[in-house]
Amino acid sequence: MSDKLQIKVNDNGSLRVSGDIELVDGEGNAYTTKRIFSLCRCGHSSTKPFCDGTHKKIGFESKPRV
């Protein structure tokens, strides 16, 4: 049984991804991921596409709501 995929948009931060998902690049190569990981939303991470916490240092602000 697979886990339901969830992507949470963290206020002023990353996209928190959890569940059964395969993350691939533009050429179709799969990234190695854990069951829970965070994707960069600020555009300044040194480990893109993953979040490295840089959003805290640069004062990234975004609080989208549905």
PDB file of N, H, CA, C and O in Angstrom:
ATOM      1  N   MET A   1       0.836  -1.179   0.000  1.00  0.00           N
ATOM      2  CA  MET A   1       0.000   0.000   0.000  1.00  0.00           C
ATOM      3  C   MET A   1       0.881   1.242   0.000  1.00  0.00           C
ATOM      4  O   MET A   1       1.832   1.327   0.777  1.00  0.00           O
ATOM      5  N   SER A   2       0.579   2.189  -0.850  1.00  0.00           N
ATOM      6  H   SER A   2      -0.193   2.119  -1.481  1.00  0.00           H
ATOM      7  CA  SER A   2       1.397   3.393  -0.923  1.00  0.00           C
ATOM      8  C   SER A   2       0.803   4.503  -0.064  1.00  0.00           C
ATOM      9  O   SER A   2      -0.399   4.540   0.198  1.00  0.00           O
ATOM     10  N   ASP A   3       1.682   5.403   0.366  1.00  0.00           N
ATOM     11  H   ASP A   3       2.658   5.373   0.153  1.00  0.00           H
ATOM     12  CA  ASP A   3       1.252   6.554   1.145  1.00  0.00           C
ATOM     13  C   ASP A   3       0.656   7.591   0.214  1.00  0.00           C
ATOM     14  O   ASP A   3       1.117   7.762  -0.914  1.00  0.00           O
ATOM     15  N   LYS A   4      -0.371   8.283   0.691  1.00  0.00           N
ATOM     16  H   LYS A   4      -0.745   8.144   1.607  1.00  0.00           H
ATOM     17  CA  LYS A   4      -0.967   9.364  -0.077  1.00  0.00           C
ATOM     18  C   LYS A   4       0.037  10.509  -0.184  1.00  0.00           C
ATOM     19  O   LYS A   4       0.640  10.907   0.812  1.00  0.00           O
ATOM     20  N   LEU A   5       0.209  11.026  -1.371  1.00  0.00           N
ATOM     21  H   LEU A   5      -0.281  10.702  -2.180  1.00  0.00           H
ATOM     22  CA  LEU A   5       1.122  12.138  -1.600  1.00  0.00           C
ATOM     23  C   LEU A   5       0.536  13.414  -1.019  1.00  0.00           C
ATOM     24  O   LEU A   5      -0.645  13.705  -1.207  1.00  0.00           O
ATOM     25  N   GLN A   6       1.372  14.182  -0.307  1.00  0.00           N
ATOM     26  H   GLN A   6       2.332  13.946  -0.155  1.00  0.00           H
ATOM     27  CA  GLN A   6       0.972  15.491   0.189  1.00  0.00           C
ATOM     28  C   GLN A   6       2.099  16.477  -0.072  1.00  0.00           C
ATOM     29  O   GLN A   6       3.266  16.184   0.190  1.00  0.00           O
ATOM     30  N   ILE A   7       1.745  17.644  -0.588  1.00  0.00           N
ATOM     31  H   ILE A   7       0.797  17.882  -0.801  1.00  0.00           H
ATOM     32  CA  ILE A   7       2.698  18.737  -0.758  1.00  0.00           C
ATOM     33  C   ILE A   7       2.157  19.913   0.036  1.00  0.00           C
ATOM     34  O   ILE A   7       1.097  20.455  -0.277  1.00  0.00           O
ATOM     35  N   LYS A   8       2.896  20.300   1.067  1.00  0.00           N
ATOM     36  H   LYS A   8       3.757  19.860   1.322  1.00  0.00           H
ATOM     37  CA  LYS A   8       2.476  21.405   1.930  1.00  0.00           C
ATOM     38  C   LYS A   8       3.308  22.635   1.590  1.00  0.00           C
ATOM     39  O   LYS A   8       4.537  22.572   1.554  1.00  0.00           O
ATOM     40  N   VAL A   9       2.630  23.755   1.341  1.00  0.00           N
ATOM     41  H   VAL A   9       1.632  23.806   1.371  1.00  0.00           H
ATOM     42  CA  VAL A   9       3.308  25.020   1.086  1.00  0.00           C
ATOM     43  C   VAL A   9       3.547  25.679   2.438  1.00  0.00           C
ATOM     44  O   VAL A   9       2.618  26.208   3.048  1.00  0.00           O
ATOM     45  N   ASN A  10       4.786  25.648   2.902  1.00  0.00           N
ATOM     46  H   ASN A  10       5.541  25.218   2.406  1.00  0.00           H
ATOM     47  CA  ASN A  10       5.124  26.249   4.195  1.00  0.00           C
ATOM     48  C   ASN A  10       5.203  27.765   4.069  1.00  0.00           C
ATOM     49  O   ASN A  10       5.796  28.287   3.125  1.00  0.00           O
ATOM     50  N   ASP A  11       4.601  28.471   5.029  1.00  0.00           N
ATOM     51  H   ASP A  11       4.119  28.048   5.796  1.00  0.00           H
ATOM     52  CA  ASP A  11       4.686  29.925   5.041  1.00  0.00           C
ATOM     53  C   ASP A  11       6.140  30.353   5.049  1.00  0.00           C
ATOM     54  O   ASP A  11       6.933  29.882   5.864  1.00  0.00           O
ATOM     55  N   ASN A  12       6.486  31.249   4.136  1.00  0.00           N
ATOM     56  H   ASN A  12       5.842  31.632   3.473  1.00  0.00           H
ATOM     57  CA  ASN A  12       7.838  31.812   4.049  1.00  0.00           C
ATOM     58  C   ASN A  12       8.927  30.753   3.917  1.00  0.00           C
ATOM     59  O   ASN A  12      10.067  30.979   4.324  1.00  0.00           O
ATOM     60  N   GLY A  13       8.582  29.603   3.354  1.00  0.00           N
ATOM     61  H   GLY A  13       7.656  29.420   3.024  1.00  0.00           H
ATOM     62  CA  GLY A  13       9.563  28.527   3.273  1.00  0.00           C
ATOM     63  C   GLY A  13       9.348  27.588   2.108  1.00  0.00           C
ATOM     64  O   GLY A  13       8.872  27.972   1.040  1.00  0.00           O
ATOM     65  N   SER A  14       9.710  26.360   2.350  1.00  0.00           N
ATOM     66  H   SER A  14      10.096  26.048   3.218  1.00  0.00           H
ATOM     67  CA  SER A  14       9.787  25.339   1.305  1.00  0.00           C
ATOM     68  C   SER A  14       8.445  24.691   0.987  1.00  0.00           C
ATOM     69  O   SER A  14       7.420  24.982   1.604  1.00  0.00           O
ATOM     70  N   LEU A  15       8.495  23.803   0.000  1.00  0.00           N
ATOM     71  H   LEU A  15       9.328  23.567  -0.501  1.00  0.00           H
ATOM     72  CA  LEU A  15       7.399  22.886  -0.282  1.00  0.00           C
ATOM     73  C   LEU A  15       7.760  21.577   0.401  1.00  0.00           C
ATOM     74  O   LEU A  15       8.759  20.953   0.040  1.00  0.00           O
ATOM     75  N   ARG A  16       6.976  21.150   1.372  1.00  0.00           N
ATOM     76  H   ARG A  16       6.165  21.657   1.665  1.00  0.00           H
ATOM     77  CA  ARG A  16       7.240  19.923   2.125  1.00  0.00           C
ATOM     78  C   ARG A  16       6.505  18.786   1.437  1.00  0.00           C
ATOM     79  O   ARG A  16       5.276  18.786   1.370  1.00  0.00           O
ATOM     80  N   VAL A  17       7.254  17.816   0.926  1.00  0.00           N
ATOM     81  H   VAL A  17       8.253  17.816   0.981  1.00  0.00           H
ATOM     82  CA  VAL A  17       6.692  16.710   0.163  1.00  0.00           C
ATOM     83  C   VAL A  17       6.746  15.444   1.007  1.00  0.00           C
ATOM     84  O   VAL A  17       7.791  15.100   1.561  1.00  0.00           O
ATOM     85  N   SER A  18       5.615  14.753   1.100  1.00  0.00           N
ATOM     86  H   SER A  18       4.766  15.032   0.649  1.00  0.00           H
ATOM     87  CA  SER A  18       5.599  13.477   1.819  1.00  0.00           C
ATOM     88  C   SER A  18       4.704  12.495   1.073  1.00  0.00           C
ATOM     89  O   SER A  18       3.729  12.875   0.425  1.00  0.00           O
ATOM     90  N   GLY A  19       5.060  11.240   1.184  1.00  0.00           N
ATOM     91  H   GLY A  19       5.852  10.931   1.710  1.00  0.00           H
ATOM     92  CA  GLY A  19       4.290  10.201   0.525  1.00  0.00           C
ATOM     93  C   GLY A  19       5.089   9.500  -0.555  1.00  0.00           C
ATOM     94  O   GLY A  19       6.299   9.686  -0.687  1.00  0.00           O
ATOM     95  N   ASP A  20       4.385   8.696  -1.318  1.00  0.00           N
ATOM     96  H   ASP A  20       3.403   8.545  -1.211  1.00  0.00           H
ATOM     97  CA  ASP A  20       4.997   7.876  -2.360  1.00  0.00           C
ATOM     98  C   ASP A  20       5.111   8.693  -3.646  1.00  0.00           C
ATOM     99  O   ASP A  20       4.118   8.899  -4.343  1.00  0.00           O
ATOM    100  N   ILE A  21       6.316   9.153  -3.958  1.00  0.00           N
ATOM    101  H   ILE A  21       7.123   8.985  -3.392  1.00  0.00           H
ATOM    102  CA  ILE A  21       6.523   9.996  -5.134  1.00  0.00           C
ATOM    103  C   ILE A  21       7.909   9.735  -5.719  1.00  0.00           C
ATOM    104  O   ILE A  21       8.855   9.419  -4.996  1.00  0.00           O
ATOM    105  N   GLU A  22       8.009   9.871  -7.025  1.00  0.00           N
ATOM    106  H   GLU A  22       7.241  10.128  -7.611  1.00  0.00           H
ATOM    107  CA  GLU A  22       9.310   9.833  -7.687  1.00  0.00           C
ATOM    108  C   GLU A  22       9.560  11.223  -8.250  1.00  0.00           C
ATOM    109  O   GLU A  22       8.737  11.746  -9.001  1.00  0.00           O
ATOM    110  N   LEU A  23      10.679  11.821  -7.898  1.00  0.00           N
ATOM    111  H   LEU A  23      11.349  11.397  -7.289  1.00  0.00           H
ATOM    112  CA  LEU A  23      11.063  13.146  -8.376  1.00  0.00           C
ATOM    113  C   LEU A  23      12.098  12.966  -9.474  1.00  0.00           C
ATOM    114  O   LEU A  23      13.148  12.363  -9.252  1.00  0.00           O
ATOM    115  N   VAL A  24      11.801  13.495 -10.670  1.00  0.00           N
ATOM    116  H   VAL A  24      10.948  13.985 -10.850  1.00  0.00           H
ATOM    117  CA  VAL A  24      12.716  13.346 -11.800  1.00  0.00           C
ATOM    118  C   VAL A  24      13.099  14.715 -12.361  1.00  0.00           C
ATOM    119  O   VAL A  24      12.343  15.679 -12.247  1.00  0.00           O
ATOM    120  N   ASP A  25      14.293  14.784 -12.971  1.00  0.00           N
ATOM    121  H   ASP A  25      14.908  14.000 -13.063  1.00  0.00           H
ATOM    122  CA  ASP A  25      14.751  16.030 -13.582  1.00  0.00           C
ATOM    123  C   ASP A  25      14.210  16.142 -15.008  1.00  0.00           C
ATOM    124  O   ASP A  25      13.442  15.291 -15.458  1.00  0.00           O
ATOM    125  N   GLY A  26      14.614  17.195 -15.709  1.00  0.00           N
ATOM    126  H   GLY A  26      15.238  17.886 -15.343  1.00  0.00           H
ATOM    127  CA  GLY A  26      14.127  17.456 -17.058  1.00  0.00           C
ATOM    128  C   GLY A  26      14.473  16.393 -18.081  1.00  0.00           C
ATOM    129  O   GLY A  26      13.852  16.325 -19.142  1.00  0.00           O
ATOM    130  N   GLU A  27      15.458  15.561 -17.775  1.00  0.00           N
ATOM    131  H   GLU A  27      15.963  15.616 -16.913  1.00  0.00           H
ATOM    132  CA  GLU A  27      15.849  14.480 -18.682  1.00  0.00           C
ATOM    133  C   GLU A  27      15.279  13.136 -18.252  1.00  0.00           C
ATOM    134  O   GLU A  27      15.558  12.114 -18.878  1.00  0.00           O
ATOM    135  N   GLY A  28      14.479  13.132 -17.182  1.00  0.00           N
ATOM    136  H   GLY A  28      14.252  13.962 -16.673  1.00  0.00           H
ATOM    137  CA  GLY A  28      13.860  11.901 -16.714  1.00  0.00           C
ATOM    138  C   GLY A  28      14.681  11.117 -15.714  1.00  0.00           C
ATOM    139  O   GLY A  28      14.306  10.000 -15.358  1.00  0.00           O
ATOM    140  N   ASN A  29      15.803  11.675 -15.246  1.00  0.00           N
ATOM    141  H   ASN A  29      16.107  12.583 -15.536  1.00  0.00           H
ATOM    142  CA  ASN A  29      16.638  11.003 -14.248  1.00  0.00           C
ATOM    143  C   ASN A  29      16.027  11.184 -12.864  1.00  0.00           C
ATOM    144  O   ASN A  29      15.653  12.294 -12.485  1.00  0.00           O
ATOM    145  N   ALA A  30      15.927  10.098 -12.116  1.00  0.00           N
ATOM    146  H   ALA A  30      16.230   9.196 -12.424  1.00  0.00           H
ATOM    147  CA  ALA A  30      15.298  10.145 -10.797  1.00  0.00           C
ATOM    148  C   ALA A  30      16.279  10.608  -9.725  1.00  0.00           C
ATOM    149  O   ALA A  30      17.420  10.150  -9.661  1.00  0.00           O
ATOM    150  N   TYR A  31      15.808  11.525  -8.886  1.00  0.00           N
ATOM    151  H   TYR A  31      14.881  11.897  -8.937  1.00  0.00           H
ATOM    152  CA  TYR A  31      16.572  11.940  -7.709  1.00  0.00           C
ATOM    153  C   TYR A  31      16.393  10.892  -6.619  1.00  0.00           C
ATOM    154  O   TYR A  31      15.363  10.222  -6.559  1.00  0.00           O
ATOM    155  N   THR A  32      17.391  10.753  -5.764  1.00  0.00           N
ATOM    156  H   THR A  32      18.229  11.297  -5.814  1.00  0.00           H
ATOM    157  CA  THR A  32      17.257   9.918  -4.578  1.00  0.00           C
ATOM    158  C   THR A  32      16.590  10.773  -3.508  1.00  0.00           C
ATOM    159  O   THR A  32      17.102  11.832  -3.145  1.00  0.00           O
ATOM    160  N   THR A  33      15.461  10.318  -3.010  1.00  0.00           N
ATOM    161  H   THR A  33      15.045   9.458  -3.306  1.00  0.00           H
ATOM    162  CA  THR A  33      14.732  11.070  -1.989  1.00  0.00           C
ATOM    163  C   THR A  33      14.351  10.157  -0.837  1.00  0.00           C
ATOM    164  O   THR A  33      14.411   8.932  -0.936  1.00  0.00           O
ATOM    165  N   LYS A  34      13.959  10.789   0.252  1.00  0.00           N
ATOM    166  H   LYS A  34      13.910  11.784   0.333  1.00  0.00           H
ATOM    167  CA  LYS A  34      13.399  10.071   1.398  1.00  0.00           C
ATOM    168  C   LYS A  34      11.885  10.170   1.292  1.00  0.00           C
ATOM    169  O   LYS A  34      11.366  10.794   0.367  1.00  0.00           O
ATOM    170  N   ARG A  35      11.176   9.560   2.232  1.00  0.00           N
ATOM    171  H   ARG A  35      11.598   9.053   2.984  1.00  0.00           H
ATOM    172  CA  ARG A  35       9.716   9.614   2.216  1.00  0.00           C
ATOM    173  C   ARG A  35       9.203  11.031   2.451  1.00  0.00           C
ATOM    174  O   ARG A  35       8.126  11.392   1.977  1.00  0.00           O
ATOM    175  N   ILE A  36       9.977  11.835   3.185  1.00  0.00           N
ATOM    176  H   ILE A  36      10.852  11.542   3.571  1.00  0.00           H
ATOM    177  CA  ILE A  36       9.637  13.233   3.427  1.00  0.00           C
ATOM    178  C   ILE A  36      10.849  14.084   3.057  1.00  0.00           C
ATOM    179  O   ILE A  36      11.958  13.829   3.526  1.00  0.00           O
ATOM    180  N   PHE A  37      10.636  15.090   2.218  1.00  0.00           N
ATOM    181  H   PHE A  37       9.735  15.297   1.837  1.00  0.00           H
ATOM    182  CA  PHE A  37      11.717  16.003   1.841  1.00  0.00           C
ATOM    183  C   PHE A  37      11.124  17.360   1.500  1.00  0.00           C
ATOM    184  O   PHE A  37       9.910  17.497   1.348  1.00  0.00           O
ATOM    185  N   SER A  38      11.993  18.368   1.379  1.00  0.00           N
ATOM    186  H   SER A  38      12.979  18.257   1.502  1.00  0.00           H
ATOM    187  CA  SER A  38      11.541  19.730   1.090  1.00  0.00           C
ATOM    188  C   SER A  38      12.170  20.241  -0.194  1.00  0.00           C
ATOM    189  O   SER A  38      13.357  20.037  -0.451  1.00  0.00           O
ATOM    190  N   LEU A  39      11.353  20.907  -0.993  1.00  0.00           N
ATOM    191  H   LEU A  39      10.389  21.072  -0.785  1.00  0.00           H
ATOM    192  CA  LEU A  39      11.813  21.512  -2.237  1.00  0.00           C
ATOM    193  C   LEU A  39      11.932  23.020  -2.060  1.00  0.00           C
ATOM    194  O   LEU A  39      11.117  23.646  -1.382  1.00  0.00           O
ATOM    195  N   CYS A  40      12.956  23.589  -2.677  1.00  0.00           N
ATOM    196  H   CYS A  40      13.618  23.080  -3.228  1.00  0.00           H
ATOM    197  CA  CYS A  40      13.206  25.030  -2.604  1.00  0.00           C
ATOM    198  C   CYS A  40      12.084  25.796  -3.296  1.00  0.00           C
ATOM    199  O   CYS A  40      11.616  25.417  -4.369  1.00  0.00           O
ATOM    200  N   ARG A  41      11.668  26.876  -2.658  1.00  0.00           N
ATOM    201  H   ARG A  41      12.048  27.185  -1.786  1.00  0.00           H
ATOM    202  CA  ARG A  41      10.669  27.765  -3.243  1.00  0.00           C
ATOM    203  C   ARG A  41      11.212  29.179  -3.424  1.00  0.00           C
ATOM    204  O   ARG A  41      10.645  29.973  -4.174  1.00  0.00           O
ATOM    205  N   CYS A  42      12.305  29.491  -2.740  1.00  0.00           N
ATOM    206  H   CYS A  42      12.765  28.845  -2.130  1.00  0.00           H
ATOM    207  CA  CYS A  42      12.848  30.855  -2.802  1.00  0.00           C
ATOM    208  C   CYS A  42      13.783  31.054  -3.993  1.00  0.00           C
ATOM    209  O   CYS A  42      14.025  32.186  -4.411  1.00  0.00           O
ATOM    210  N   GLY A  43      14.310  29.953  -4.540  1.00  0.00           N
ATOM    211  H   GLY A  43      14.114  29.033  -4.200  1.00  0.00           H
ATOM    212  CA  GLY A  43      15.205  30.040  -5.684  1.00  0.00           C
ATOM    213  C   GLY A  43      16.672  30.251  -5.347  1.00  0.00           C
ATOM    214  O   GLY A  43      17.494  30.406  -6.250  1.00  0.00           O
ATOM    215  N   HIS A  44      17.018  30.261  -4.055  1.00  0.00           N
ATOM    216  H   HIS A  44      16.350  30.136  -3.321  1.00  0.00           H
ATOM    217  CA  HIS A  44      18.396  30.554  -3.659  1.00  0.00           C
ATOM    218  C   HIS A  44      19.135  29.382  -3.003  1.00  0.00           C
ATOM    219  O   HIS A  44      20.270  29.551  -2.557  1.00  0.00           O
ATOM    220  N   SER A  45      18.529  28.224  -2.938  1.00  0.00           N
ATOM    221  H   SER A  45      17.607  28.087  -3.300  1.00  0.00           H
ATOM    222  CA  SER A  45      19.166  27.060  -2.325  1.00  0.00           C
ATOM    223  C   SER A  45      20.414  26.645  -3.101  1.00  0.00           C
ATOM    224  O   SER A  45      20.440  26.711  -4.330  1.00  0.00           O
ATOM    225  N   SER A  46      21.436  26.223  -2.384  1.00  0.00           N
ATOM    226  H   SER A  46      21.416  26.170  -1.385  1.00  0.00           H
ATOM    227  CA  SER A  46      22.642  25.709  -3.048  1.00  0.00           C
ATOM    228  C   SER A  46      22.503  24.219  -3.345  1.00  0.00           C
ATOM    229  O   SER A  46      23.409  23.613  -3.917  1.00  0.00           O
ATOM    230  N   THR A  47      21.373  23.626  -2.959  1.00  0.00           N
ATOM    231  H   THR A  47      20.637  24.118  -2.493  1.00  0.00           H
ATOM    232  CA  THR A  47      21.129  22.200  -3.205  1.00  0.00           C
ATOM    233  C   THR A  47      19.853  21.993  -4.031  1.00  0.00           C
ATOM    234  O   THR A  47      19.160  20.990  -3.862  1.00  0.00           O
ATOM    235  N   LYS A  48      19.545  22.943  -4.926  1.00  0.00           N
ATOM    236  H   LYS A  48      20.108  23.758  -5.063  1.00  0.00           H
ATOM    237  CA  LYS A  48      18.333  22.841  -5.750  1.00  0.00           C
ATOM    238  C   LYS A  48      18.254  21.487  -6.430  1.00  0.00           C
ATOM    239  O   LYS A  48      19.282  20.970  -6.870  1.00  0.00           O
ATOM    240  N   PRO A  49      17.095  20.904  -6.532  1.00  0.00           N
ATOM    241  CA  PRO A  49      15.790  21.469  -6.230  1.00  0.00           C
ATOM    242  C   PRO A  49      15.405  21.382  -4.758  1.00  0.00           C
ATOM    243  O   PRO A  49      14.301  21.776  -4.383  1.00  0.00           O
ATOM    244  N   PHE A  50      16.297  20.874  -3.928  1.00  0.00           N
ATOM    245  H   PHE A  50      17.194  20.553  -4.233  1.00  0.00           H
ATOM    246  CA  PHE A  50      15.976  20.691  -2.514  1.00  0.00           C
ATOM    247  C   PHE A  50      16.239  21.959  -1.707  1.00  0.00           C
ATOM    248  O   PHE A  50      17.094  22.769  -2.063  1.00  0.00           O
ATOM    249  N   CYS A  51      15.503  22.116  -0.634  1.00  0.00           N
ATOM    250  H   CYS A  51      14.807  21.458  -0.345  1.00  0.00           H
ATOM    251  CA  CYS A  51      15.653  23.264   0.256  1.00  0.00           C
ATOM    252  C   CYS A  51      16.855  23.056   1.174  1.00  0.00           C
ATOM    253  O   CYS A  51      17.067  21.962   1.698  1.00  0.00           O
ATOM    254  N   ASP A  52      17.641  24.122   1.364  1.00  0.00           N
ATOM    255  H   ASP A  52      17.469  25.010   0.939  1.00  0.00           H
ATOM    256  CA  ASP A  52      18.762  24.065   2.310  1.00  0.00           C
ATOM    257  C   ASP A  52      18.608  25.095   3.434  1.00  0.00           C
ATOM    258  O   ASP A  52      19.538  25.313   4.210  1.00  0.00           O
ATOM    259  N   GLY A  53      17.437  25.722   3.518  1.00  0.00           N
ATOM    260  H   GLY A  53      16.681  25.545   2.887  1.00  0.00           H
ATOM    261  CA  GLY A  53      17.171  26.687   4.582  1.00  0.00           C
ATOM    262  C   GLY A  53      17.578  28.115   4.264  1.00  0.00           C
ATOM    263  O   GLY A  53      17.428  28.996   5.110  1.00  0.00           O
ATOM    264  N   THR A  54      18.089  28.366   3.064  1.00  0.00           N
ATOM    265  H   THR A  54      18.211  27.651   2.376  1.00  0.00           H
ATOM    266  CA  THR A  54      18.534  29.710   2.702  1.00  0.00           C
ATOM    267  C   THR A  54      17.408  30.734   2.798  1.00  0.00           C
ATOM    268  O   THR A  54      17.670  31.911   3.047  1.00  0.00           O
ATOM    269  N   HIS A  55      16.157  30.307   2.606  1.00  0.00           N
ATOM    270  H   HIS A  55      15.945  29.351   2.404  1.00  0.00           H
ATOM    271  CA  HIS A  55      15.026  31.240   2.669  1.00  0.00           C
ATOM    272  C   HIS A  55      14.991  32.007   3.990  1.00  0.00           C
ATOM    273  O   HIS A  55      14.542  33.152   4.032  1.00  0.00           O
ATOM    274  N   LYS A  56      15.461  31.382   5.060  1.00  0.00           N
ATOM    275  H   LYS A  56      15.826  30.451   5.026  1.00  0.00           H
ATOM    276  CA  LYS A  56      15.496  32.049   6.372  1.00  0.00           C
ATOM    277  C   LYS A  56      16.523  33.176   6.385  1.00  0.00           C
ATOM    278  O   LYS A  56      16.295  34.227   6.984  1.00  0.00           O
ATOM    279  N   LYS A  57      17.651  32.953   5.722  1.00  0.00           N
ATOM    280  H   LYS A  57      17.836  32.100   5.235  1.00  0.00           H
ATOM    281  CA  LYS A  57      18.738  33.940   5.710  1.00  0.00           C
ATOM    282  C   LYS A  57      18.426  35.147   4.826  1.00  0.00           C
ATOM    283  O   LYS A  57      18.870  36.258   5.113  1.00  0.00           O
ATOM    284  N   ILE A  58      17.663  34.932   3.755  1.00  0.00           N
ATOM    285  H   ILE A  58      17.302  34.029   3.522  1.00  0.00           H
ATOM    286  CA  ILE A  58      17.410  36.020   2.807  1.00  0.00           C
ATOM    287  C   ILE A  58      16.085  36.736   3.054  1.00  0.00           C
ATOM    288  O   ILE A  58      15.764  37.706   2.368  1.00  0.00           O
ATOM    289  N   GLY A  59      15.321  36.263   4.028  1.00  0.00           N
ATOM    290  H   GLY A  59      15.582  35.475   4.586  1.00  0.00           H
ATOM    291  CA  GLY A  59      14.048  36.906   4.350  1.00  0.00           C
ATOM    292  C   GLY A  59      12.946  36.643   3.339  1.00  0.00           C
ATOM    293  O   GLY A  59      12.098  37.504   3.102  1.00  0.00           O
ATOM    294  N   PHE A  60      12.954  35.456   2.742  1.00  0.00           N
ATOM    295  H   PHE A  60      13.642  34.757   2.935  1.00  0.00           H
ATOM    296  CA  PHE A  60      11.916  35.080   1.778  1.00  0.00           C
ATOM    297  C   PHE A  60      10.546  35.158   2.434  1.00  0.00           C
ATOM    298  O   PHE A  60      10.350  34.650   3.538  1.00  0.00           O
ATOM    299  N   GLU A  61       9.594  35.798   1.749  1.00  0.00           N
ATOM    300  H   GLU A  61       9.754  36.211   0.852  1.00  0.00           H
ATOM    301  CA  GLU A  61       8.237  35.904   2.278  1.00  0.00           C
ATOM    302  C   GLU A  61       7.223  35.504   1.228  1.00  0.00           C
ATOM    303  O   GLU A  61       7.214  36.043   0.121  1.00  0.00           O
ATOM    304  N   SER A  62       6.373  34.560   1.576  1.00  0.00           N
ATOM    305  H   SER A  62       6.380  34.122   2.475  1.00  0.00           H
ATOM    306  CA  SER A  62       5.276  34.130   0.715  1.00  0.00           C
ATOM    307  C   SER A  62       4.350  33.268   1.552  1.00  0.00           C
ATOM    308  O   SER A  62       4.778  32.278   2.146  1.00  0.00           O
ATOM    309  N   LYS A  63       3.077  33.646   1.599  1.00  0.00           N
ATOM    310  H   LYS A  63       2.729  34.450   1.116  1.00  0.00           H
ATOM    311  CA  LYS A  63       2.081  32.901   2.363  1.00  0.00           C
ATOM    312  C   LYS A  63       0.832  32.693   1.505  1.00  0.00           C
ATOM    313  O   LYS A  63      -0.226  33.246   1.805  1.00  0.00           O
ATOM    314  N   PRO A  64       0.953  31.893   0.431  1.00  0.00           N
ATOM    315  CA  PRO A  64      -0.223  31.691  -0.424  1.00  0.00           C
ATOM    316  C   PRO A  64      -1.319  30.919   0.304  1.00  0.00           C
ATOM    317  O   PRO A  64      -1.042  30.057   1.139  1.00  0.00           O
ATOM    318  N   ARG A  65      -2.557  31.240  -0.023  1.00  0.00           N
ATOM    319  H   ARG A  65      -2.782  31.940  -0.701  1.00  0.00           H
ATOM    320  CA  ARG A  65      -3.710  30.556   0.556  1.00  0.00           C
ATOM    321  C   ARG A  65      -4.615  30.071  -0.569  1.00  0.00           C
ATOM    322  O   ARG A  65      -4.678  30.668  -1.644  1.00  0.00           O
ATOM    323  N   VAL A  66      -5.304  28.987  -0.296  1.00  0.00           N
ATOM    324  H   VAL A  66      -5.252  28.502   0.577  1.00  0.00           H
ATOM    325  CA  VAL A  66      -6.239  28.426  -1.269  1.00  0.00           C
ATOM    326  C   VAL A  66      -7.487  29.288  -1.303  1.00  0.00           C
ATOM    327  O   VAL A  66      -8.416  28.999  -2.058  1.00  0.00           O
TER     328      VAL A  66
END
